[in-house]
Amino acid sequence: MVWFQEQITLQPRSRGFHLITHEILAAVPQIRSVQVGLLHLFIQHTSASLTINENADPDVPVDLEMAINRIAPENFPYIHTMEGPDDMPAHVKCSLMGSSLTVPISSGQLCLGTWQGLYLCEHRDRGGSRRVVVTIQGDDGNAT
């Protein structure tokens, strides 16, 4: 059984949904040595989230952003407003979407479906860099 954990920092991105699958895979090449296991991602922020969704059509992230903004609009009469009009809606969106993902690993590959990708959901206009704790647990095939 192998365990690996690292905190990575994702580059700042504009508000919206951003595919990060390749960035995650590049940051943790240890995935390739895992025969059977799990990748767990945890974002250390309350105004950004993680999700899995379609990775092929560029309209999907645009539509996701439009839909989530409809669910948690900036013009709602929030009480928590000291950090700007995009802050409280960002907290709502993060609570709805979640701060972690777990993906199976098989033969050194993420077991994502054909059209699935990992997304960083940036809910602030200027969220800055985002920290993600990456944990890998699994069997590397080396019996001890």
FENZIKA-V25352 format. One record per pair of residues at least 4 apart in sequence whose ideal C-beta (glycine too) atoms are under 7 Angstrom apart, sorted by the first residue. I is the first residue (numbers start at 1). GAP is how many residues later the second one is. D is the distance in Angstrom with one decimal. If there is no record, write none. Layout:
i	gap	d
I	GAP	D
I	GAP	D
This chain:
i	gap	d
1	138	6.2
2	32	6.8
2	136	6.0
2	138	4.9
3	134	5.5
4	26	4.8
4	132	4.3
5	128	6.7
5	129	6.9
5	130	4.6
6	22	6.4
6	128	5.3
7	124	5.7
7	126	5.2
8	19	4.5
8	124	5.4
8	126	5.9
9	120	5.1
9	122	5.6
10	10	6.4
10	13	6.6
10	110	5.9
10	119	6.3
10	120	4.6
10	122	6.2
11	118	6.2
12	115	6.8
12	116	5.1
12	117	5.1
13	5	5.0
13	107	6.6
13	109	5.0
14	108	6.8
15	107	5.4
15	108	6.8
15	109	6.4
15	110	5.3
16	45	6.1
16	49	4.8
16	106	6.0
17	44	3.6
17	47	4.8
17	48	5.7
17	102	5.1
17	104	5.4
18	101	6.3
18	102	4.8
18	104	6.5
19	36	5.8
19	98	4.8
19	100	6.0
20	4	5.6
20	98	5.3
20	99	6.6
20	100	4.8
21	4	6.4
21	34	6.7
21	96	4.6
21	97	4.5
22	4	6.1
23	4	6.4
24	4	6.5
24	17	7.0
24	94	5.8
24	110	6.9
25	6	6.6
27	107	6.8
28	106	5.2
28	108	6.5
30	106	5.7
31	8	6.4
31	74	5.9
31	77	6.3
31	79	6.9
31	105	6.2
32	76	4.1
33	75	6.5
33	107	5.0
34	71	4.7
34	74	6.2
34	102	6.2
34	104	3.9
34	106	6.0
35	72	6.1
35	103	6.9
35	104	5.3
35	105	6.3
35	106	4.3
36	70	6.2
36	102	5.7
36	103	4.9
37	68	4.3
37	99	6.2
37	100	5.4
37	101	1.8
37	102	6.3
38	64	5.6
38	66	6.1
38	67	6.4
38	99	5.2
38	100	6.4
39	64	4.8
39	66	5.6
39	71	6.3
39	97	5.6
40	60	6.6
40	62	4.9
40	95	4.4
41	9	5.7
41	59	6.2
41	60	4.7
41	91	5.6
41	93	5.9
42	57	6.2
42	58	4.5
42	90	6.7
42	91	4.5
43	5	5.8
43	6	6.6
43	7	5.4
43	56	5.1
43	87	6.1
43	89	5.2
44	87	4.4
44	89	6.6
45	85	5.7
46	45	5.6
46	48	5.5
47	40	6.5
47	43	3.5
47	44	6.1
47	47	6.0
47	76	5.2
47	77	5.0
47	80	6.2
48	46	6.5
48	72	6.4
48	73	6.2
48	74	5.3
48	75	5.8
48	79	5.7
48	82	5.3
49	44	6.5
49	45	4.6
49	48	3.8
49	49	5.7
49	50	6.0
49	72	4.4
49	74	7.0
50	48	6.5
50	49	6.7
50	50	6.6
50	51	4.9
50	68	6.9
50	69	6.8
50	70	6.5
50	71	6.8
51	46	5.3
51	47	7.0
51	68	5.0
51	70	5.8
52	49	6.3
52	64	5.3
52	66	6.2
52	67	7.0
53	7	6.3
53	11	6.6
53	64	6.9
53	66	5.8
54	6	4.5
54	61	5.0
55	60	6.0
55	61	6.1
55	62	2.9
56	59	5.3
59	4	5.8
60	4	6.2
61	4	6.3
62	4	6.5
63	4	6.2
64	4	6.2
65	4	6.2
66	4	6.7
67	4	6.6
68	4	6.5
68	25	5.3
69	4	6.3
71	25	6.9
72	17	4.3
72	20	4.0
72	21	5.1
73	16	6.6
74	11	4.7
74	12	6.0
74	15	5.3
78	10	4.0
80	8	4.7
81	4	6.9
81	7	6.5
83	4	3.8
86	4	5.8
86	38	5.3
86	39	5.1
87	4	6.8
87	37	7.0
88	4	6.6
89	4	6.2
89	34	6.9
90	4	6.3
90	33	3.5
90	34	5.1
91	4	6.5
92	4	6.4
93	4	6.0
93	28	7.0
93	30	4.5
94	5	6.4
94	29	6.3
97	24	5.7
101	17	6.7
103	7	5.1
103	8	6.5
103	9	6.5
104	7	4.1
105	4	6.9
105	5	6.2
105	6	6.7
105	33	5.7
106	5	5.2
112	4	4.1
112	5	7.0
120	10	6.4
122	5	4.9
